[in-house]
Amino acid sequence: MPEEQDIILVDLGPTSGVRGVARLSTTDMAEKSAELVEKAMGTIRGMAKKVVETVESIKVSERPSKVEVEFGIKLDAEAGALLSKVSAETSMNVTLTWEHKDAAK
């Protein structure tokens, strides 16, 4: 369990077709939130790795000097962390930027 100051709570809202009958305890909510945030961070790591692999597959002389990728992550109680439209109301917007160090030379 993360330190108290490190807890990020996620508002999961109702799931389509499901009616809530009980509230999660604060501990359960913190654990579920921590799990979803970790899944989101895994999604970000995976996207970053794919971008790096893609850029590295480009011949050095043809690589862009800077690469920026923007995407959204939607946290879902059932599915975990999903890529979503950046404009989606319930998404976390993520921008990753790389600068090719050799381009400055």
WONORBEL-V701858 format. One record per backbone hydrogen bond with DSSP energy under -0.5 kcal/mol. NH is the residue of the N-H (numbers start at 0). CO is the residue of the C=O. Records with the same first field share a line. If there is no record, write none. Layout:
BEGIN
NH=CO + CO
END
This chain:
BEGIN
5=2
6=3
8=6
11=9
17=14
19=17
28=24
29=25
30=26
31=27
32=28
33=29
34=30
35=31
36=32
37=33
38=34
39=35
40=36
41=37
42=38
43=39
44=40
45=41
46=42
47=43
48=44
49=45
50=46
51=47
52=48
53=49
54=50
55=51
56=52
57=54
61=58
62=58 + 59
66=97
68=95
70=93
71=83
72=91
73=81
74=89
75=73 + 79
79=75
81=73 + 79
83=71
87=84
90=87
91=72
92=90
93=70
95=68
97=66
99=64
100=98
102=99
103=100
104=101
END
